[in-house]
Amino acid sequence: MFEVVSGIDNAIINAEVLSTMGKKYRRWFAVWGLLLAVFVIRGLLPWIIIWFTTPSLGPIGALTATFSSDESVKEKIEQSVPMLLAFGGTFLLFLFFDWLYLEPKKFGLKIEKMFLSHGVWFYAIVSILLVVLVKLFLNIDPTLAFAAVLGSAAFFITNGFRRNAETNETDLIRKGMKDVSKILYLIVIDFTFSTDAVLGAFAFTVSVPLILIGNGIGAIVIRQITLGSIDKIKKYVFIKNGAMYSILFLGMAMILDAFGFNIPSWASPVITFLVVAFFFLKSGLHLVRREAREFENELHKISS
């Protein structure tokens, strides 16, 4: 569910670009693009993250460790979990504040309008947040502070690609770029958009096989939405809000866990479900009211 709601933006951009492509390349993207998204991108990222947080395993060892039942290997990965949580939690918190302060949106809560009107504060907020996290992590373990800095760096790198994708989408379509180039473009932005879901998945579990299964199923659902149901999804205007608030709670849970607080394993999935369900229902009520107003306007025109 988290993979699906956090990937709505990706689905919308994909759908807009695919609408300008020929059937042959749409079919290629539906088949081979899906395999790349599920088995390469979402399979590659968890492996890189495990390798990064447990460098003593090496690249091959990190790959086999994700499916290993060896207790010594499990112990090494468990020891690296706080570093992984500090990295992912910082990334997710930066992502939420970027959306809250800078991204144009349909306001799901009244307070969101106030934050958007003070967008200049985004850089001050995340800078202060990073300083505080680094200071507190240094008192526990310098590697946690380093992980938090890397999480912020990962955010700004991937967010730059994301912003570029969203900004240049119209130009890409208008300039008539060849279909092959569009396919490569979609693969690149799929990689950057999938980072949120993969890092967020570690708030639910550090079991890479479970992450691959969950994110893989989510990626398949996103592809189906992209190819056939994107107009219906766009009508649920507050879905993105639900995704971002769940990212806030997941980021907070990861940071608290990195500090040693015992966060129950059921907390992250339950909070995510409740937050997304709230904004889904809010979107449904908004849609019903809008359609009712449109119906009333039509009746008024007819009676006039």
C-alpha positions in Angstrom: 0.0 0.0 0.0 2.8 2.4 0.9 4.5 1.7 -2.5 1.3 2.5 -4.3 0.4 5.7 -2.6 4.0 7.1 -2.6 4.2 6.2 -6.4 1.1 8.2 -7.5 3.3 11.1 -8.8 5.4 8.7 -10.7 2.3 7.1 -12.3 1.0 10.5 -13.4 4.2 11.6 -15.1 4.5 8.1 -16.7 1.0 8.3 -18.0 1.5 11.8 -19.5 4.6 10.8 -21.4 3.2 7.4 -22.5 0.2 9.2 -24.0 2.5 10.7 -26.6 4.2 7.4 -27.6 3.3 4.8 -30.2 1.7 1.5 -29.2 4.9 -0.5 -29.8 6.8 1.4 -27.2 3.9 1.6 -24.8 3.8 -2.2 -24.9 7.6 -2.4 -24.4 7.2 -0.2 -21.3 4.3 -2.3 -20.0 6.4 -5.5 -20.2 10.1 -4.8 -20.0 9.7 -1.5 -18.0 7.8 -3.5 -15.4 10.5 -6.1 -15.2 13.1 -3.3 -14.8 11.0 -1.6 -12.1 10.3 -4.7 -10.0 13.4 -6.8 -10.4 16.2 -4.3 -11.2 15.4 -1.0 -9.6 13.5 -2.2 -6.5 15.8 -5.2 -6.2 19.0 -3.2 -6.7 18.3 -0.4 -4.1 17.8 -2.7 -1.0 21.0 -4.6 -1.9 23.0 -1.3 -2.3 21.5 -0.1 1.1 22.5 -3.3 2.9 26.0 -3.2 1.3 26.4 0.5 2.3 25.3 0.0 5.9 27.3 -3.3 6.3 30.4 -2.7 4.2 32.2 -5.6 5.9 30.0 -8.1 4.0 31.2 -6.8 0.6 29.0 -6.6 -2.5 28.6 -10.3 -3.0 28.1 -10.9 0.8 25.5 -8.2 1.0 23.6 -9.8 -1.9 23.6 -13.3 -0.4 23.0 -11.9 3.1 19.6 -10.6 2.2 18.4 -14.2 1.8 20.8 -15.9 4.3 19.7 -17.8 7.4 23.2 -17.6 8.9 23.0 -16.3 12.4 26.3 -14.5 12.2 25.2 -12.7 9.0 21.9 -11.7 10.6 23.8 -10.4 13.6 25.9 -8.1 11.4 22.9 -6.8 9.6 21.1 -6.2 12.9 24.1 -4.2 14.2 23.9 -1.9 11.1 20.1 -1.3 11.5 20.5 1.9 13.5 22.7 3.4 10.8 20.1 2.4 8.2 17.3 3.9 10.2 19.2 7.2 10.7 19.8 7.4 7.0 16.3 6.5 5.9 14.6 8.6 8.6 16.5 11.8 7.7 15.7 11.2 4.0 12.0 10.8 4.7 11.7 13.8 7.1 13.4 16.0 4.5 11.1 14.7 1.8 8.0 15.6 4.0 9.1 19.1 4.7 9.9 19.7 1.0 6.3 18.7 0.2 4.9 20.7 3.1 6.8 24.0 2.3 7.5 24.0 -1.4 5.2 21.7 -3.4 1.9 23.1 -4.8 -0.9 21.0 -3.6 -4.6 20.5 -2.9 -4.9 21.4 0.7 -6.1 18.4 2.7 -5.7 20.3 6.0 -6.1 24.0 6.5 -2.7 24.4 8.1 -1.0 23.3 4.9 -1.8 26.6 3.2 0.1 28.5 5.9 3.3 26.4 5.4 3.2 26.7 1.6 3.0 30.5 1.9 6.2 30.4 4.0 8.2 28.2 1.7 11.4 30.2 2.2 11.6 28.6 5.6 12.1 25.1 4.2 15.9 25.3 3.9 16.2 26.8 7.4 14.0 24.1 8.9 15.9 21.1 7.3 19.3 22.7 8.1 18.4 23.1 11.8 16.9 19.6 11.8 20.1 18.1 10.4 22.3 20.0 12.9 20.2 18.8 15.8 20.2 15.2 14.6 23.9 15.2 14.0 24.6 16.6 17.4 22.4 14.1 19.2 23.7 11.2 17.1 27.3 12.2 17.9 26.6 11.6 21.5 25.6 8.0 20.7 27.7 6.9 17.7 29.5 9.0 15.0 28.4 6.6 12.3 24.8 7.5 13.0 25.6 11.2 12.5 27.4 10.3 9.2 24.3 8.3 8.1 22.0 11.3 8.8 24.3 13.5 6.7 24.2 10.9 3.9 20.4 10.8 4.2 20.2 14.5 3.6 22.6 14.3 0.7 20.6 11.4 -0.9 17.4 13.6 -0.5 18.9 16.6 -2.4 20.4 14.4 -5.1 17.2 12.4 -5.8 14.9 15.4 -5.3 16.9 17.3 -7.9 16.2 14.6 -10.5 12.5 14.5 -9.4 12.0 18.3 -9.7 13.7 18.2 -13.1 11.3 15.4 -14.2 8.3 17.3 -13.1 9.4 20.6 -14.6 10.6 19.2 -18.0 7.6 16.9 -18.6 5.7 19.4 -20.7 8.9 20.4 -22.7 9.6 16.7 -23.3 6.2 16.2 -24.8 6.1 19.4 -26.8 9.6 19.0 -28.4 8.6 15.6 -29.8 11.5 13.6 -28.3 11.8 10.1 -29.9 10.1 7.2 -28.2 13.3 5.5 -27.4 14.6 8.6 -25.5 11.3 8.8 -23.7 11.7 5.1 -22.5 15.1 5.9 -21.1 13.7 9.1 -19.5 10.9 7.0 -17.8 13.5 4.5 -16.5 15.6 7.3 -14.9 12.7 9.0 -13.2 11.3 5.6 -12.0 14.6 5.0 -10.3 14.5 8.4 -8.5 10.8 8.1 -7.5 11.3 4.5 -6.2 13.8 5.7 -3.6 11.0 7.0 -1.3 9.2 3.6 -1.2 12.4 1.5 -0.8 13.7 3.6 2.1 10.2 3.9 3.7 9.9 0.1 3.5 12.8 -0.3 6.0 10.5 1.4 8.6 8.2 -1.7 8.3 10.9 -4.4 8.2 14.6 -5.0 7.5 13.8 -8.3 5.8 14.8 -7.6 2.1 12.7 -10.5 0.7 9.6 -9.0 2.3 10.6 -5.6 0.9 11.0 -7.0 -2.6 7.7 -8.7 -2.5 5.8 -5.7 -1.1 7.4 -3.2 -3.4 7.2 -5.5 -6.3 3.5 -6.0 -6.0 3.1 -2.2 -5.5 5.1 -1.5 -8.6 2.8 -3.8 -10.6 -0.2 -2.0 -9.3 1.3 1.4 -10.2 2.0 0.1 -13.7 -1.7 -0.9 -14.1 -2.8 2.5 -12.8 -0.4 4.2 -15.3 -1.8 2.2 -18.2 -5.5 2.3 -17.5 -6.8 4.1 -14.4 -4.8 7.3 -14.0 -7.8 9.6 -14.7 -9.7 7.9 -11.9 -6.8 8.2 -9.5 -6.4 11.9 -10.2 -10.0 12.5 -9.0 -8.9 11.4 -5.5 -7.1 14.7 -4.8 -5.9 14.1 -1.3 -4.2 10.7 -1.8 -0.8 12.5 -2.1 -1.4 14.2 1.2 -2.0 10.8 2.8 1.3 9.5 1.4 3.3 12.4 2.7 1.9 12.3 6.2 2.6 8.6 6.3 6.2 9.5 5.3 6.4 11.9 8.2 5.3 9.3 10.7 7.6 6.7 9.2 10.5 9.1 9.2 9.9 9.9 12.9 9.6 6.2 13.8 12.9 5.4 12.1 14.7 8.3 13.8 13.3 7.3 17.2 14.3 3.7 16.6 17.8 4.8 15.7 18.0 6.6 19.0 17.1 3.3 20.8 13.4 3.8 21.5 11.5 0.6 21.1 8.9 1.2 18.4 6.5 -1.7 18.1 6.7 -3.6 14.8 2.9 -3.1 14.2 3.1 0.7 14.7 4.3 1.7 11.2 1.8 -0.4 9.1 -1.1 0.6 11.4 -0.3 4.3 11.2 0.2 4.2 7.5 -3.1 2.4 6.9 -5.0 4.9 9.1 -3.4 8.0 7.6 -3.9 6.9 4.0 -7.5 5.6 4.7 -8.4 9.0 6.3 -7.2 11.0 3.2 -8.7 8.4 0.8 -12.1 8.9 2.5 -11.6 12.7 2.5 -10.9 12.5 -1.2 -14.1 10.4 -1.8 -16.3 12.9 0.1 -14.7 15.8 -1.9 -15.4 13.9 -5.2 -19.0 13.2 -4.2 -19.6 16.9 -3.3 -18.0 18.1 -6.5 -20.1 15.8 -8.7 -23.2 16.9 -6.8 -22.4 20.6 -7.5 -21.8 19.8 -11.1 -25.1 18.0 -11.3 -26.9 20.9 -9.7 -25.2 23.3 -12.1 -26.5 21.2 -15.1 -30.0 21.2 -13.7 -29.8 24.9 -13.2 -28.7 25.4 -16.9 -31.5 23.1 -18.1 -34.2 24.9 -16.0 -32.9 28.3 -17.2 
